Amino acid sequence: MAAAPGRTRARLADWSDLRRGAFGTAVVSGGLSLLATLVTVRLLMHSTTMAAMFVAGVVAILIVGRFGLAGLAGIGLAGLPWLVVLATEFPRLTKTFWSAGTVLVLLVLALVEGGGTARFEGARALAHSKRVLLYWLGVALFFTPGVISLFHDGRSDQLIQVSKLAIFPTMIFVVLRAGGSPTLSGLAQVAVWSAAAAFVAHLVVGGVGLGDIGTKYGSGEVLGLADNVHDLAFTASVVGATAFGSRLPIQSRFVIVGLSAAVALGTGVRTGLVALAVAVLMTLIGSRFGAKQLAVIALAAIAVVVSGAGDVVTTRFEHSEQMGEFQPVQGDGTLTGLVESNVAGSGRFAIWRNSLGHYIGESPPHLIFGTGLRSIEQINLEGLGKPLVGHSDIVDVLVQLGVVGLAGLLLLWFVLVREAPALMPLAAIATFALVNGSLEYTAPIVLGVFLSAAALGARRESVDSVSARSGGAQLDARGTSALP
């Protein structure tokens, strides 16, 4: 049967419109591609960094157009662990700028998709509102001494420090605004599995003898292509603690925890061992020593032994004992040969004693607002002969930002602990914060606080719906009670 003339004409018109649309799209896309290529070439002739930034911007626009802000946030989070394990292969400050960019994307995503106080009802909404007020008070207290120091001195290194310090409060705002949302939970899956893949690459690099091995403590620690042993251990500890306290399938938990433990302990950084131990203890107590949790621990321990990370830890402790690191600090406040040595030991007690001793002797204004940004290195240079940081967020913030800054930091931590859907990442961050310092390690801070905002592997739409049903379910999602 022949088609009606009107229908035939309509089909021809549709085909003509389609061809014209495809042709127009091709012309526009080709023109933009040519323009982007020309700009990239010109920038490469001037600066590879500017060219890379331009290309990254174009890619970011394409990702947002195709997948939205969540897609761009996923790329940012997935890239963080890779920038940690391959840091020496990228230009200086790439990791810092990438972390800052990821924070900005997450901030916008939280503002656009997060419900804020509207997510809650009744007493929970009132409690959330109060914590929001405490958050802004904490931000004001935390940054006031830094702003005063910037106006007084105005050095570039101080501006960089303030920029790094701003990441932690900004990520807490993301938790406040959108913590527990399905979008963040999905992104958390992307982040931890990307980290697992990065850890595999790191172990392979170390296994074939590439990169740095035994260059920090002389204990056979595997630094690989990373540029900072503490940054690597911090990142691995955060991911491992998150996976261990999650509701992921036991096979997934074993893979991620095993890889994370092997990387963290393989660095020789003892704080990583402590952080993982704290997370294990918290989870075991919360699960009442559940069989599945014990199985994950056993399998992860096997992975550590097979990878050789256990030997690194043992050797590190042996070297530290030989150096006398576990002996009391001498009465004159000097280190027993530890600060002067790069083989083993950090001499934290002497650093804390010197820094706090100098702070206590300061004038009242300095006690209140601190001795200024980047001042603790000068204090330890004068007292210990080396420009050392405080090796503790408490010491660093108290000395440099005073009582006001420390009060702000503690308020921020209180809000974060009360609002975060998952506590295990915070256990790792808190461990590093107390005995190593955490605030200026941008990549693990972004990753860790973000992972605390997501109920990883939970079978519910959001932590808010969990808490609305029962208090026990809320504890379950936070990783502190009745895990399978």
DRENNU-212477 format. One record per residue (C-alpha): y, z, x. Coordinates in steps of 0.25 Angstrom, whole numbers. Layout:
BEGIN
<atom py="Y" pz="Z" px="X"/>
...
This chain:
BEGIN
<atom py="0" pz="0" px="0"/>
<atom py="13" pz="-4" px="6"/>
<atom py="24" pz="7" px="9"/>
<atom py="36" pz="7" px="0"/>
<atom py="48" pz="0" px="7"/>
<atom py="57" pz="13" px="5"/>
<atom py="46" pz="21" px="12"/>
<atom py="45" pz="11" px="24"/>
<atom py="60" pz="11" px="26"/>
<atom py="60" pz="26" px="26"/>
<atom py="49" pz="27" px="37"/>
<atom py="57" pz="16" px="45"/>
<atom py="70" pz="25" px="44"/>
<atom py="62" pz="37" px="48"/>
<atom py="56" pz="30" px="60"/>
<atom py="70" pz="25" px="64"/>
<atom py="76" pz="39" px="63"/>
<atom py="65" pz="44" px="71"/>
<atom py="67" pz="34" px="82"/>
<atom py="82" pz="36" px="82"/>
<atom py="80" pz="51" px="83"/>
<atom py="70" pz="50" px="94"/>
<atom py="79" pz="40" px="102"/>
<atom py="91" pz="49" px="100"/>
<atom py="83" pz="61" px="105"/>
<atom py="78" pz="54" px="117"/>
<atom py="92" pz="49" px="121"/>
<atom py="98" pz="63" px="120"/>
<atom py="86" pz="70" px="127"/>
<atom py="86" pz="59" px="138"/>
<atom py="101" pz="61" px="140"/>
<atom py="100" pz="76" px="141"/>
<atom py="89" pz="75" px="150"/>
<atom py="96" pz="66" px="159"/>
<atom py="108" pz="74" px="159"/>
<atom py="100" pz="87" px="162"/>
<atom py="94" pz="79" px="174"/>
<atom py="107" pz="75" px="179"/>
<atom py="113" pz="89" px="178"/>
<atom py="101" pz="95" px="185"/>
<atom py="101" pz="85" px="196"/>
<atom py="116" pz="88" px="199"/>
<atom py="114" pz="103" px="198"/>
<atom py="102" pz="102" px="208"/>
<atom py="112" pz="95" px="218"/>
<atom py="121" pz="107" px="216"/>
<atom py="112" pz="119" px="214"/>
<atom py="97" pz="120" px="211"/>
<atom py="100" pz="133" px="204"/>
<atom py="110" pz="127" px="194"/>
<atom py="100" pz="116" px="191"/>
<atom py="89" pz="125" px="188"/>
<atom py="98" pz="133" px="179"/>
<atom py="102" pz="120" px="172"/>
<atom py="87" pz="116" px="170"/>
<atom py="84" pz="130" px="165"/>
<atom py="95" pz="129" px="155"/>
<atom py="90" pz="116" px="150"/>
<atom py="76" pz="121" px="149"/>
<atom py="81" pz="133" px="142"/>
<atom py="88" pz="125" px="131"/>
<atom py="76" pz="116" px="129"/>
<atom py="67" pz="129" px="127"/>
<atom py="77" pz="135" px="117"/>
<atom py="77" pz="122" px="110"/>
<atom py="62" pz="121" px="109"/>
<atom py="57" pz="135" px="108"/>
<atom py="70" pz="144" px="105"/>
<atom py="75" pz="156" px="113"/>
<atom py="61" pz="162" px="113"/>
<atom py="56" pz="150" px="121"/>
<atom py="67" pz="152" px="131"/>
<atom py="64" pz="167" px="132"/>
<atom py="49" pz="164" px="134"/>
<atom py="52" pz="155" px="146"/>
<atom py="61" pz="166" px="151"/>
<atom py="51" pz="177" px="150"/>
<atom py="39" pz="169" px="155"/>
<atom py="47" pz="165" px="167"/>
<atom py="51" pz="179" px="172"/>
<atom py="37" pz="183" px="178"/>
<atom py="36" pz="169" px="185"/>
<atom py="50" pz="172" px="191"/>
<atom py="45" pz="185" px="196"/>
<atom py="32" pz="180" px="203"/>
<atom py="39" pz="167" px="208"/>
<atom py="52" pz="173" px="211"/>
<atom py="53" pz="168" px="226"/>
<atom py="51" pz="154" px="221"/>
<atom py="64" pz="154" px="212"/>
<atom py="79" pz="155" px="216"/>
<atom py="85" pz="169" px="218"/>
<atom py="89" pz="176" px="205"/>
<atom py="81" pz="166" px="196"/>
<atom py="72" pz="178" px="191"/>
<atom py="85" pz="186" px="188"/>
<atom py="92" pz="174" px="180"/>
<atom py="79" pz="170" px="173"/>
<atom py="78" pz="185" px="168"/>
<atom py="92" pz="185" px="164"/>
<atom py="90" pz="172" px="156"/>
<atom py="78" pz="177" px="150"/>
<atom py="85" pz="190" px="145"/>
<atom py="96" pz="182" px="139"/>
<atom py="87" pz="173" px="131"/>
<atom py="79" pz="185" px="126"/>
<atom py="92" pz="192" px="122"/>
<atom py="96" pz="180" px="114"/>
<atom py="82" pz="179" px="108"/>
<atom py="83" pz="193" px="104"/>
<atom py="97" pz="191" px="98"/>
<atom py="92" pz="179" px="90"/>
<atom py="78" pz="184" px="86"/>
<atom py="79" pz="199" px="87"/>
<atom py="81" pz="207" px="74"/>
<atom py="88" pz="219" px="81"/>
<atom py="88" pz="231" px="72"/>
<atom py="85" pz="222" px="60"/>
<atom py="71" pz="222" px="64"/>
<atom py="69" pz="237" px="60"/>
<atom py="71" pz="245" px="47"/>
<atom py="74" pz="259" px="44"/>
<atom py="73" pz="270" px="55"/>
<atom py="68" pz="260" px="65"/>
<atom py="81" pz="251" px="63"/>
<atom py="89" pz="263" px="65"/>
<atom py="82" pz="268" px="77"/>
<atom py="83" pz="254" px="83"/>
<atom py="98" pz="253" px="80"/>
<atom py="100" pz="266" px="88"/>
<atom py="93" pz="261" px="100"/>
<atom py="102" pz="249" px="99"/>
<atom py="114" pz="258" px="101"/>
<atom py="107" pz="265" px="112"/>
<atom py="104" pz="252" px="119"/>
<atom py="119" pz="248" px="119"/>
<atom py="123" pz="262" px="124"/>
<atom py="113" pz="260" px="135"/>
<atom py="118" pz="246" px="139"/>
<atom py="132" pz="252" px="139"/>
<atom py="128" pz="264" px="148"/>
<atom py="119" pz="255" px="157"/>
<atom py="130" pz="244" px="160"/>
<atom py="143" pz="253" px="161"/>
<atom py="141" pz="258" px="175"/>
<atom py="137" pz="244" px="179"/>
<atom py="149" pz="237" px="173"/>
<atom py="158" pz="248" px="180"/>
<atom py="151" pz="245" px="193"/>
<atom py="153" pz="230" px="191"/>
<atom py="168" pz="232" px="189"/>
<atom py="169" pz="241" px="201"/>
<atom py="162" pz="232" px="211"/>
<atom py="158" pz="219" px="204"/>
<atom py="148" pz="214" px="214"/>
<atom py="139" pz="203" px="211"/>
<atom py="126" pz="211" px="214"/>
<atom py="131" pz="221" px="204"/>
<atom py="133" pz="210" px="194"/>
<atom py="118" pz="206" px="196"/>
<atom py="113" pz="220" px="195"/>
<atom py="120" pz="222" px="181"/>
<atom py="115" pz="208" px="177"/>
<atom py="101" pz="213" px="180"/>
<atom py="103" pz="227" px="174"/>
<atom py="107" pz="220" px="161"/>
<atom py="94" pz="213" px="159"/>
<atom py="87" pz="227" px="155"/>
<atom py="96" pz="230" px="143"/>
<atom py="97" pz="216" px="138"/>
<atom py="82" pz="216" px="137"/>
<atom py="82" pz="229" px="130"/>
<atom py="91" pz="222" px="120"/>
<atom py="81" pz="211" px="118"/>
<atom py="71" pz="223" px="114"/>
<atom py="80" pz="229" px="105"/>
<atom py="84" pz="216" px="98"/>
<atom py="70" pz="209" px="97"/>
<atom py="59" pz="218" px="102"/>
<atom py="46" pz="216" px="96"/>
<atom py="49" pz="202" px="90"/>
<atom py="38" pz="192" px="89"/>
<atom py="46" pz="182" px="98"/>
<atom py="47" pz="193" px="109"/>
<atom py="32" pz="196" px="108"/>
<atom py="29" pz="181" px="109"/>
<atom py="38" pz="180" px="121"/>
<atom py="31" pz="192" px="128"/>
<atom py="18" pz="184" px="127"/>
<atom py="24" pz="173" px="135"/>
<atom py="30" pz="183" px="145"/>
<atom py="18" pz="191" px="148"/>
<atom py="9" pz="178" px="150"/>
<atom py="19" pz="171" px="158"/>
<atom py="19" pz="184" px="167"/>
<atom py="4" pz="184" px="168"/>
<atom py="4" pz="169" px="173"/>
<atom py="15" pz="173" px="183"/>
<atom py="7" pz="184" px="188"/>
<atom py="-5" pz="175" px="190"/>
<atom py="3" pz="165" px="198"/>
<atom py="8" pz="177" px="206"/>
<atom py="-6" pz="182" px="209"/>
<atom py="-10" pz="168" px="213"/>
<atom py="2" pz="166" px="222"/>
<atom py="-2" pz="180" px="229"/>
<atom py="-16" pz="177" px="229"/>
<atom py="-14" pz="164" px="237"/>
<atom py="-5" pz="171" px="247"/>
<atom py="8" pz="165" px="243"/>
<atom py="21" pz="172" px="242"/>
<atom py="23" pz="186" px="248"/>
<atom py="11" pz="196" px="249"/>
<atom py="13" pz="210" px="255"/>
<atom py="27" pz="208" px="259"/>
<atom py="33" pz="220" px="251"/>
<atom py="24" pz="232" px="254"/>
<atom py="14" pz="226" px="263"/>
<atom py="3" pz="229" px="253"/>
<atom py="-2" pz="216" px="250"/>
<atom py="7" pz="215" px="238"/>
<atom py="8" pz="201" px="231"/>
<atom py="23" pz="197" px="229"/>
<atom py="20" pz="182" px="229"/>
<atom py="32" pz="174" px="225"/>
<atom py="39" pz="185" px="219"/>
<atom py="52" pz="190" px="225"/>
<atom py="51" pz="205" px="221"/>
<atom py="39" pz="213" px="221"/>
<atom py="44" pz="224" px="211"/>
<atom py="49" pz="212" px="202"/>
<atom py="35" pz="207" px="202"/>
<atom py="28" pz="220" px="200"/>
<atom py="38" pz="224" px="189"/>
<atom py="35" pz="211" px="181"/>
<atom py="20" pz="212" px="182"/>
<atom py="21" pz="227" px="178"/>
<atom py="29" pz="224" px="165"/>
<atom py="20" pz="213" px="161"/>
<atom py="7" pz="221" px="164"/>
<atom py="12" pz="233" px="156"/>
<atom py="16" pz="224" px="145"/>
<atom py="3" pz="217" px="144"/>
<atom py="-5" pz="230" px="145"/>
<atom py="3" pz="237" px="133"/>
<atom py="2" pz="224" px="125"/>
<atom py="-6" pz="220" px="113"/>
<atom py="-11" pz="207" px="120"/>
<atom py="-26" pz="204" px="120"/>
<atom py="-33" pz="212" px="130"/>
<atom py="-37" pz="200" px="139"/>
<atom py="-22" pz="196" px="139"/>
<atom py="-18" pz="211" px="143"/>
<atom py="-28" pz="210" px="154"/>
<atom py="-23" pz="197" px="160"/>
<atom py="-9" pz="201" px="160"/>
<atom py="-10" pz="216" px="164"/>
<atom py="-20" pz="212" px="175"/>
<atom py="-11" pz="201" px="181"/>
<atom py="1" pz="210" px="180"/>
<atom py="-5" pz="222" px="186"/>
<atom py="-10" pz="213" px="198"/>
<atom py="4" pz="208" px="200"/>
<atom py="11" pz="221" px="199"/>
<atom py="1" pz="229" px="208"/>
<atom py="0" pz="217" px="217"/>
<atom py="15" pz="219" px="221"/>
<atom py="12" pz="233" px="227"/>
<atom py="24" pz="238" px="218"/>
<atom py="19" pz="252" px="214"/>
<atom py="28" pz="252" px="202"/>
<atom py="20" pz="241" px="196"/>
<atom py="8" pz="250" px="197"/>
<atom py="15" pz="261" px="190"/>
<atom py="21" pz="253" px="179"/>
<atom py="7" pz="247" px="175"/>
<atom py="1" pz="261" px="176"/>
<atom py="12" pz="266" px="166"/>
<atom py="9" pz="255" px="157"/>
<atom py="-6" pz="257" px="157"/>
<atom py="-4" pz="272" px="155"/>
<atom py="5" pz="270" px="143"/>
<atom py="-4" pz="260" px="137"/>
<atom py="-17" pz="268" px="139"/>
<atom py="-11" pz="280" px="133"/>
<atom py="-5" pz="272" px="121"/>
<atom py="-19" pz="265" px="119"/>
<atom py="-26" pz="278" px="121"/>
<atom py="-34" pz="272" px="132"/>
<atom py="-39" pz="260" px="124"/>
<atom py="-50" pz="252" px="129"/>
<atom py="-43" pz="239" px="130"/>
<atom py="-32" pz="245" px="138"/>
<atom py="-42" pz="251" px="148"/>
<atom py="-48" pz="237" px="149"/>
<atom py="-35" pz="230" px="152"/>
<atom py="-33" pz="241" px="163"/>
<atom py="-46" pz="239" px="169"/>
<atom py="-45" pz="224" px="169"/>
<atom py="-31" pz="224" px="175"/>
<atom py="-36" pz="234" px="186"/>
<atom py="-47" pz="223" px="189"/>
<atom py="-36" pz="213" px="190"/>
<atom py="-28" pz="221" px="199"/>
<atom py="-40" pz="224" px="209"/>
<atom py="-44" pz="209" px="209"/>
<atom py="-30" pz="204" px="212"/>
<atom py="-28" pz="214" px="224"/>
<atom py="-16" pz="221" px="218"/>
<atom py="-24" pz="234" px="218"/>
<atom py="-24" pz="233" px="234"/>
<atom py="-9" pz="230" px="234"/>
<atom py="-7" pz="243" px="227"/>
<atom py="-16" pz="251" px="235"/>
<atom py="-11" pz="246" px="248"/>
<atom py="4" pz="248" px="244"/>
<atom py="1" pz="263" px="241"/>
<atom py="-6" pz="264" px="254"/>
<atom py="6" pz="258" px="262"/>
<atom py="15" pz="268" px="254"/>
<atom py="7" pz="280" px="258"/>
<atom py="7" pz="276" px="272"/>
<atom py="22" pz="274" px="272"/>
<atom py="24" pz="288" px="266"/>
<atom py="30" pz="283" px="253"/>
<atom py="24" pz="294" px="245"/>
<atom py="30" pz="305" px="254"/>
<atom py="42" pz="313" px="250"/>
<atom py="56" pz="307" px="254"/>
<atom py="62" pz="314" px="266"/>
<atom py="72" pz="324" px="263"/>
<atom py="84" pz="316" px="269"/>
<atom py="82" pz="305" px="258"/>
<atom py="77" pz="294" px="267"/>
<atom py="64" pz="287" px="265"/>
<atom py="51" pz="290" px="273"/>
<atom py="52" pz="276" px="279"/>
<atom py="50" pz="269" px="266"/>
<atom py="63" pz="262" px="264"/>
<atom py="63" pz="257" px="278"/>
<atom py="50" pz="251" px="276"/>
<atom py="46" pz="238" px="268"/>
<atom py="31" pz="241" px="269"/>
<atom py="29" pz="251" px="258"/>
<atom py="36" pz="260" px="249"/>
<atom py="50" pz="260" px="242"/>
<atom py="55" pz="275" px="245"/>
<atom py="59" pz="276" px="230"/>
<atom py="61" pz="291" px="231"/>
<atom py="71" pz="290" px="243"/>
<atom py="78" pz="279" px="235"/>
<atom py="80" pz="287" px="223"/>
<atom py="84" pz="299" px="231"/>
<atom py="94" pz="292" px="239"/>
<atom py="100" pz="284" px="227"/>
<atom py="101" pz="296" px="217"/>
<atom py="106" pz="306" px="228"/>
<atom py="117" pz="296" px="231"/>
<atom py="120" pz="295" px="216"/>
<atom py="120" pz="310" px="213"/>
<atom py="131" pz="312" px="224"/>
<atom py="140" pz="302" px="217"/>
<atom py="153" pz="305" px="210"/>
<atom py="152" pz="307" px="194"/>
<atom py="157" pz="293" px="191"/>
<atom py="146" pz="287" px="199"/>
<atom py="136" pz="297" px="193"/>
<atom py="140" pz="292" px="179"/>
<atom py="141" pz="277" px="182"/>
<atom py="133" pz="275" px="195"/>
<atom py="136" pz="271" px="209"/>
<atom py="137" pz="256" px="204"/>
<atom py="128" pz="244" px="204"/>
<atom py="120" pz="240" px="216"/>
<atom py="124" pz="253" px="223"/>
<atom py="111" pz="260" px="224"/>
<atom py="107" pz="250" px="235"/>
<atom py="119" pz="254" px="243"/>
<atom py="115" pz="269" px="241"/>
<atom py="101" pz="267" px="246"/>
<atom py="106" pz="258" px="258"/>
<atom py="115" pz="270" px="262"/>
<atom py="105" pz="281" px="259"/>
<atom py="92" pz="274" px="263"/>
<atom py="96" pz="262" px="272"/>
<atom py="91" pz="251" px="262"/>
<atom py="98" pz="245" px="249"/>
<atom py="88" pz="250" px="239"/>
<atom py="88" pz="250" px="224"/>
<atom py="85" pz="262" px="217"/>
<atom py="70" pz="259" px="213"/>
<atom py="72" pz="265" px="199"/>
<atom py="81" pz="261" px="188"/>
<atom py="84" pz="275" px="186"/>
<atom py="90" pz="277" px="200"/>
<atom py="96" pz="263" px="200"/>
<atom py="104" pz="265" px="187"/>
<atom py="108" pz="279" px="189"/>
<atom py="113" pz="277" px="203"/>
<atom py="120" pz="264" px="200"/>
<atom py="124" pz="266" px="185"/>
<atom py="125" pz="281" px="184"/>
<atom py="121" pz="290" px="173"/>
<atom py="127" pz="280" px="163"/>
<atom py="119" pz="268" px="167"/>
<atom py="106" pz="277" px="168"/>
<atom py="109" pz="282" px="154"/>
<atom py="110" pz="268" px="149"/>
<atom py="97" pz="263" px="155"/>
<atom py="90" pz="275" px="149"/>
<atom py="95" pz="271" px="135"/>
<atom py="91" pz="257" px="137"/>
<atom py="77" pz="261" px="141"/>
<atom py="76" pz="271" px="129"/>
<atom py="80" pz="259" px="119"/>
<atom py="70" pz="250" px="126"/>
<atom py="58" pz="259" px="125"/>
<atom py="61" pz="263" px="111"/>
<atom py="63" pz="248" px="106"/>
<atom py="53" pz="240" px="115"/>
<atom py="40" pz="236" px="107"/>
<atom py="32" pz="237" px="120"/>
<atom py="33" pz="248" px="130"/>
<atom py="23" pz="244" px="141"/>
<atom py="33" pz="234" px="148"/>
<atom py="43" pz="246" px="148"/>
<atom py="34" pz="255" px="155"/>
<atom py="33" pz="245" px="166"/>
<atom py="48" pz="243" px="167"/>
<atom py="51" pz="258" px="166"/>
<atom py="41" pz="261" px="178"/>
<atom py="49" pz="251" px="186"/>
<atom py="62" pz="256" px="181"/>
<atom py="59" pz="270" px="186"/>
<atom py="53" pz="268" px="200"/>
<atom py="56" pz="254" px="204"/>
<atom py="68" pz="249" px="196"/>
<atom py="68" pz="238" px="185"/>
<atom py="81" pz="234" px="180"/>
<atom py="84" pz="223" px="190"/>
<atom py="70" pz="217" px="190"/>
<atom py="75" pz="207" px="179"/>
<atom py="62" pz="199" px="177"/>
<atom py="53" pz="211" px="174"/>
<atom py="64" pz="218" px="166"/>
<atom py="66" pz="206" px="157"/>
<atom py="51" pz="204" px="155"/>
<atom py="47" pz="219" px="153"/>
<atom py="58" pz="222" px="143"/>
<atom py="55" pz="210" px="135"/>
<atom py="40" pz="213" px="135"/>
<atom py="44" pz="227" px="129"/>
<atom py="51" pz="219" px="118"/>
<atom py="38" pz="212" px="113"/>
<atom py="25" pz="218" px="108"/>
<atom py="16" pz="209" px="117"/>
<atom py="4" pz="205" px="110"/>
<atom py="6" pz="213" px="97"/>
<atom py="0" pz="207" px="84"/>
<atom py="12" pz="210" px="76"/>
<atom py="25" pz="203" px="73"/>
<atom py="34" pz="213" px="80"/>
<atom py="35" pz="227" px="84"/>
<atom py="45" pz="230" px="73"/>
<atom py="34" pz="227" px="63"/>
<atom py="25" pz="236" px="70"/>
<atom py="34" pz="248" px="70"/>
<atom py="37" pz="246" px="56"/>
<atom py="22" pz="248" px="52"/>
<atom py="19" pz="260" px="61"/>
<atom py="23" pz="268" px="73"/>
<atom py="9" pz="267" px="79"/>
<atom py="10" pz="252" px="78"/>
<atom py="23" pz="252" px="85"/>
<atom py="17" pz="260" px="97"/>
<atom py="6" pz="250" px="97"/>
<atom py="16" pz="238" px="99"/>
<atom py="23" pz="246" px="110"/>
<atom py="11" pz="247" px="118"/>
<atom py="10" pz="262" px="118"/>
<atom py="-1" pz="265" px="107"/>
<atom py="-14" pz="260" px="102"/>
<atom py="-15" pz="247" px="110"/>
<atom py="-29" pz="240" px="109"/>
